[in-house]
């Protein structure tokens, strides 16, 4: 079988029309499903769950930040800071975190 030669412009126009028709079919299919759901007595849209807002990271007190900055390695500082933020997010009070961090500083020295 021999395929006819067509210009690139004609091919692009056919592809664009095909994409528009596919989008229209999808839209009509969605509308048809919506009509069927309403006829069956179902809600038109599913219930959406409330969106959980991302909490801002906790502001570390200056005393604890000074202890974190006392570590030599940047990787170690980042690791300890991440650990402190996780402990605070888990509900540990700053006083307990300060005590734990003080013990870690004493062990490192």
C-alpha positions in Angstrom: 0.0 0.0 0.0 1.3 3.5 -0.8 0.5 6.3 1.5 -0.1 9.7 -0.1 2.5 12.4 0.5 1.1 15.5 2.4 2.6 18.7 3.5 3.7 19.1 7.1 1.2 21.9 7.6 -1.7 19.6 6.5 -0.4 16.9 8.8 -0.2 19.3 11.7 -3.7 20.5 11.0 -5.1 17.0 11.1 -3.2 16.2 14.3 -4.6 19.3 16.0 -8.1 18.6 14.9 -7.8 15.0 16.2 -6.6 16.3 19.6 -9.5 18.8 19.8 -12.0 16.0 18.9 -10.5 13.7 21.6 -10.7 16.5 24.2 -14.3 17.2 23.1 -15.2 13.5 23.4 -13.7 13.4 26.9 -15.7 16.4 28.0 -18.9 15.0 26.5 -18.2 11.6 28.2 -17.9 13.4 31.5 -21.1 15.3 31.0 -22.9 12.1 30.1 -21.6 10.3 33.2 -22.8 13.3 35.3 -26.3 13.0 33.8 -26.3 9.3 34.5 -25.2 9.9 38.2 -27.9 12.5 38.7 -30.5 10.2 37.2 -29.5 7.5 39.6 -29.7 10.0 42.6 -26.0 10.1 43.2 -24.1 13.3 44.0 -22.6 14.9 40.9 -19.1 15.5 42.4 -17.4 13.3 44.9 -16.8 14.9 48.3 -13.5 16.5 48.6 -11.4 16.0 51.8 -10.3 19.1 53.6 -6.8 20.2 52.6 -4.2 19.9 55.3 -2.2 23.1 55.4 1.5 22.6 55.7 2.8 23.9 59.0 5.6 26.3 59.0 8.8 24.9 60.4 9.3 25.6 64.1 11.4 28.5 65.0 14.3 27.1 67.1 15.1 29.2 70.2 18.4 31.1 70.1 19.9 29.0 72.9 19.3 25.8 71.1 20.5 27.2 67.8 23.7 28.3 69.4 24.3 24.8 70.7 23.6 23.4 67.2 26.0 26.0 65.6 28.7 24.7 68.1 29.2 21.5 66.1 32.1 21.4 63.8 30.6 19.6 60.8 28.0 21.2 58.6 26.4 17.8 58.0 26.3 17.1 61.7 24.7 20.5 62.3 22.0 19.8 59.7 21.4 16.4 61.1 21.0 17.7 64.7 18.8 20.5 63.5 16.5 18.1 61.7 16.4 15.9 64.8 15.5 18.9 66.9 12.7 19.9 64.6 11.3 16.3 64.5 11.4 16.1 68.3 9.5 19.4 68.6 7.0 18.3 66.0 6.4 15.1 68.0 5.5 17.2 71.0 8.7 17.4 73.0 9.0 20.7 74.9 12.0 22.9 74.2 13.4 22.3 77.8 13.6 18.6 77.2 15.2 19.1 73.8 17.7 21.5 75.4 18.6 18.9 78.0 19.0 16.2 75.4 21.1 18.4 73.2 23.3 19.4 76.2 24.0 15.8 76.9 24.9 15.2 73.3 27.3 18.2 73.3 28.9 16.9 76.5 29.4 13.5 75.0 31.0 15.0 71.9 33.4 17.1 73.9 
